[in-house]
Amino acid sequence: MEIALFLVLAFVAMNYFTAERRYSQLHRTFALLLVTVLVNLVFDGVTVYTVNHLDAVPELLNEILHRIFIGSMVLAMYLFYEYISLLVEEETGRPRRFNLAARIYLGIAMLGVLLLPVHYAVTPQGNYSDGIHMQVCYVSVAVYLILCTGILLHNWGKIDRKKRRTISMALAIELLGAVLQGLNHTWLISGMGLTLMTISFYLTLENPDILRAELTEQKMGMLYLKSQVNPHFLYNTLDTIRIQAQLNGDRKVADLLMRLVDFFRLSVKVNQQMVALDDELELLEAYMELMCHRYPELLVRYDIDPDLGGALVPNFILQPIVENSLLHGLKNRGYRGEVAISARRMGKERFEIQVRDTGSGFSEESKARVDELLLHYDRQAPKLEGNSIGILNVQKRIKLLCGRDCGLSYTENPDGGVTAHLLLRIGKEEER
């Protein structure tokens, strides 16, 4: 049985590790879980043989193999807790409450695995590990199942139904396996429970085909936007008008048309999922130059770390955010005020773009609505707002292309207005 389980999970691992993805902390935890369960299955199969051949296998070797087997099982249970707690944290935005307790227990359990004596029970039905050393497994399963159940119940109403169902099913599977193993020691089915839990998470939450489908859905939304107006026809026509204005000596109109041509020329790159930050800013500058001409009391300021110019960002994410600041913040003030765009590193792997405005800010109701929308972005259908992609679509694309630990959020400024925070993962232009 252990060989069959190992082969099934190895196939899952091969599909998972060969899929193209940007690994977030959640995905890295699942990857480590996959490897740990595979190791556990190997030593499960080995110890099934050695425990039934106590006379033929050296006692020290048998003991070492059993300690590795039990240690990998304890670690797997901890990683299940870690994965579930990360998943719930992403869903709810609440910090993980039992993290320290889970890690302290892991350390205690591993000391028990290393130091406690190993015993074996010999029966006509078969041999198995017995005694206080084996109790570490049962206690570990109980501790982590209780922690996971507590997290699930505490956040029940805030977790997506599919994820809630998957977590509940996985916990029930492991509980059933532990109970059956406890009642029938010679069955040796602990590996089955771990494998079924892992596969249930893979099929419903980590399947790369599902993630690719989500990316395709977002790309189709972008292509739909592009199809509303043939942009090549539009900016070619505008360029013709610009040339005519220049020939007529109307330099100001010619310059404005040139910026409009630049905007449409750059905005048609919807077939590229990621573009350099410099390219994204060039499009934004063309847009803002037109808006500042239309509203003379509107100011724009840029403060960009020059080292981030080649960093990759999801295509067409800044213009919708800035447009949102204008329409929902500065419009109420007659477009009098400032929009400031800045970009700074946030550690080695991530950076943040901020779009700050001096507009009227959020009402209490609208702030709560926006926070809820961005937190539960994956429960919402893609939306198109007029001729631009709304903040929901921006959030979805950042999460899919940069990882779930990145994303869009809003804060209110003490002196009025709001700031949009776009947390992104650093990727260089040559990686495209």
N, C-alpha and C positions, 0 to 999 in steps of 0.2 A: 504493500500500500504506500509506504514511504517513497518508493521509487516513482510510482505513478504521480503522487502529489508533487514530487520534486520536478518531474518532467513538465507537468502542467504549469507550475509556477515559473519554471525556467523559460517557458514559451512566453508567458505574460511579461517577464522581465526583459526578454529580448525585444518584444514589441515596444515596451515602455522606454527603454534606454536608447533605442534607435529612432524614436520619434523626435522631430525637430520641435524644440520648445525652449523657452527661457525659464530656467529653474528658479522658482521662488523658494522661500523657506519651507512652505508647505510641500512643494514638490520634492525638495531635497530630503525632507523627513520621510516622505513615502518611498523614495529611492533607497534610503538607508533601511527602512522597514523591509522592503523587498529582499535586500541582500541578507539581512539578519534572519528572516524566515527561511531563506534558502539554506543558510548555514545550519540553522536548527534542524531542518529536514534531513540534511546529510548526517549529522550526528545522531539524530533520532534513529535513522536506519542502521547506523553502525552500532549504537548501543542496544538496539533490539537483538542484534546478533550476539554481542559480547555478553549481555546479561543472561542469555540462554546457553552460553558456553563458558561458564565460570571456571571450569577445570582447564580449558584450553587457552584462555586469555590471561596474561599476567595481571595480577591484582592491581598493581600501580597503574598500568595502562588503562584498565577498565575504569578505575577511579577518575583518571584524568579525562577520559572521554565523557563520562557522566557529568563531570563538573562543567565541561564546555557546553554539553547539551542543555543542562539546566540553566546555566548562565545566559545562553543565547535565547532561551525561552523567556527568562525574566526581562532581558533587554527588549525583546519583541513586544512584550506586554507594555513596557514603558513607552515604546515608540508608538504603539496604538493610542495610548493616552495622549502623547505629544501631538500626534496628527489630529486627533479629534479636538483637542483644546485649541490648536491653531485654526482649524476649520471654523469652530464656533467663534473664536475671536474675530476672524475676518467677517463672519456673518453679522455679528452683533456690535462690533467695535468695543466690546468690554474687555478689560485686561484679564489675563488668566489668573484665577484665584488660587489654584492648588498646585502651581508649578513647583514651588519650593518644597512642599510636602512630598510631591512625586519624586523629586530628585534625591531628597534625603532618604526616602525609602529605598530607592534604587541602590544607593551606596550601601545601606545596611544589608539589603538582600544579596548584593554581590559579595560582601564580606562573608555572609552565611554560606554562599555557594563555594567560596574558597576554603573556608575553615571548618565547617561542620562535617562530622564523619559520614561516610557513605555506607549504607546498608542495603542488602538485597534479600528479597523474600523468594524462597524456592518452593514452588507448588506443582502438583501434577498438571495443572492447566498451563503452566509456563512461569518463568521467573520475571521479576520486576524490581525496580528500585523502591526501597521502603525506608521508613524512619524519618528522623528530623530533617535530614538533608532534602528529602523529597518534599517535605512540607513547605519548603521555601517556594516551590512552584505553586502549590495551591493557595498559599497566603498571598503571593504576588498577583495571581489571577484575581483573587477576591479584592485586594486593595485597589488595583487599577480599574477593575469593573465598577467598583463603588465610586471612584473618582469620576470616571467617564459618565456614569449614570447621573451623578450629582450635577455635572456640567450640563448634560442634556436636559434634565428636568428644570434646572434653574433658568435656562434660556429657551425653553420649549417654544414659546410663542414667537420668538424672534429668528428662528432658524427656518430656512427654506424647507418645504415639505419633503422634497426628494432627499435632501441631505439628512433631515431628521429621520426619515424612514430607513435610510441606509445605515446610519449609526445605530439605530435601535435594532435592526436585523443583525448587524455584526456583533453587537454585544450579546444578543440572545443566542447566537450560534456558539460563541465562546463559552457562555455560561452553561449551555447544554452539554458541550463537549467536556467541560471540567467536571460537571456532575456525573456524567456517564463514566468518565475515567475514575472518579473517586469511588463510585459504586462497584466498578468492575476493573480492578487494577491491572489485570492481564490483557485488557483490550488495547492499551498503548495507542490511544487515538488523539493525543495532544496535538500532534502535527496537523491533523485534519482540521481541528478548530482554528488554528492560526492561519492555515492556508485558505480556508473558506472566508475568514474575515478579510484577509488581504485581497482576495479575488473580488469580494463584494465591493470594496472601496475602488478597486481598479475599474470594474465594469461600469460603475455609476458616477464616479467622481474624477477618476484619473485617466480615463480612456482617451488616447490621443485622437481617435476618430471624432469624438464628441467635441474636443477642443478645436480641431480643424474645421468642423462644421460651424462652430461659432465664429471663427475667423472668416469663413466664407460668407456667412450671414452679414457680417460687418462690411465686407468688401462689396457685396451686392448692394448694400445701402449706399455706399459711396458711388457705385456705378449708376445707381438710380438717380442720384443727385446730378451726376454729370450729364445724364441723358435729358434733363429738363430743358437745357439750352445747348446747342452745339457750340462749345466754347471756341473752337478753332474758327468757325464762321464769324462768331461775335468779335473776337479780338482782331481778326484780319480786317473786318469791316471798320472797327474803331481805328485801326492803324491807318486805313485809307482816309478817314475823316481827319485824323491828326495831321497827316501830311498836307491835306488841303488847307487846314487851318494855318499851318506854318507857312504855306505858300501865300496865304492871304495876309500874312504879317501878324496874326493873332497868336503871339508866343505863349501867353498864359493858358489859353484853351489847348494849344498843342502840348504843353507840358502836362496838363491834367489828363488829357487823353493818353499820353504816354504812360502815366502811372496806372491808368485803368487797363491799358493793354498789358502792362507788366503783371498786374494782379491776375487777369484771366490766363495769361500765359503760364504763370506759376501754379495756378489753382487746378490745372488740368492734369496734374501728376497723380491722379487718384489710383493709378495702377501700381504705384509704389507705396508699400505699407509704411516704410520708414524713409525719412529724408534727413539731411544734415540740418542742424539747428540754424545755421546761417541761411539756408534756403527758406526755411520756415519764417525766419525773421524778415527776409527780403519781401516775401509775400505780405507779411503783416505791415511792413513799412509802406508798401504801395497802398494798402487799404487805408491806413491811418493818415497818409498824406492827403488822400481824397476827402476823408472825413473832416480833417482839420481845415481844409479849404471851404468845405460846406459850412462848418461851424467855427468861425474865426476865434472864438473864445475857448476852444478845446485845445488842450496842450497834451503832448505825449513826450515821455522821457524813457530812455533806454539805459540800462546798467547791466551789461552782459560780460561775464568772465570770458576773456578772449580765448582761453584754453578749451572752452566748450563749443566753439564754433563748428567743429567736426563731429560733435556728439549726435547720435541718431535719435530722432523723436518720431512718434507716430505722425503721419502726414495730416496736415490741415487740422491741427488741434488748437493753435493759438488764436486764429481769427474768430472762431465761434465764441471763445471765452471773452475776448476783447469786445466783440459785438454785444455780448450779453451785458457787459459792464456799461456800455453806452446806452442800450435800450432800457435796462432795468435800474440803472443808477443815475447816470448823468442826464438822461432825457428829462427827468423830473426837475432838473435844475437848469433847463434850457441849454443843455450841452455846454455849460460853463464849468470848467474844472480840469482835472489832470488824470491821465492814465499813465502809470509807471510800470514798465516791464523790466524785470531783473532775472538773472540766472546765476546761481551759485552752487558749488559742489556741496554735497552732503555725505562726507566720507569718501571712500575709495570707489564704491560701486554705483552711487546714485547722485543725482543732482536735482535741484528744485528750481522751477520757473515760477515766479510770482507775477500776477497781474493785479496791481493795486489801483483803485479808483477813489476819487473824492466825491462820489455821488451820494445819493440819499440813503444808501444802505438797505438792509433787509427789514421788513416788518417781522414781528415775532412769528407770525404764522408762516410767512414765506421761507424764513430761515429753517424752521422745523421741516417744512416740506422738501426743501432742497437737500438737507442732511439725510432725510429718509430715502430720497430718490438715489442719492449717491451711495449710501450704505448698502441698499438692496438693489443695486444696478442690475444684477443677474436675474432678477424676477420681472424685469420690465422688458417690453417689446421695443426694438429699435424705433426711434422717432426721427422724423425730419421736420424741422421747424423753419418754415418759409424756404429760403434759398440757402440756408446754412444748417450745419449739423449741430444739434443742441448739446448741452452739457452731459446729458445721459449717454449719448453716443461717444463723446470724448472719453467719459469714464470707462465705458465698455472697451474701447480700443486700447486705452492705456493698460487696463488690467490684462487684456489678452496678449498684447505685444510686449509689455514690459514686466509682467508678473503681478500677482495679487497684492504684493507688499507695496506696490506703487499705486498712484491714482490721483484723483482730483478731490480737493476739499476746499471749503470756504471758511474764512474767519472775518469777523467784523473789526474795523479799525477804531481805535479809541477816539480819534478825531473825526470820525465820519467816513462813510464809504465801506467797501469790502475789499478783501484780498483773496484772489483765487490762488491756490497752491497746487502746482502740478509736480508731483514727485515722480521722477523718471529714472530708469536705469541707464548708466553710461555705456554707450556702444559707439565705436568709432566708425567713420565713414567708409574706411577700407574694408570693414566687415560686411558690407552689404552684398 
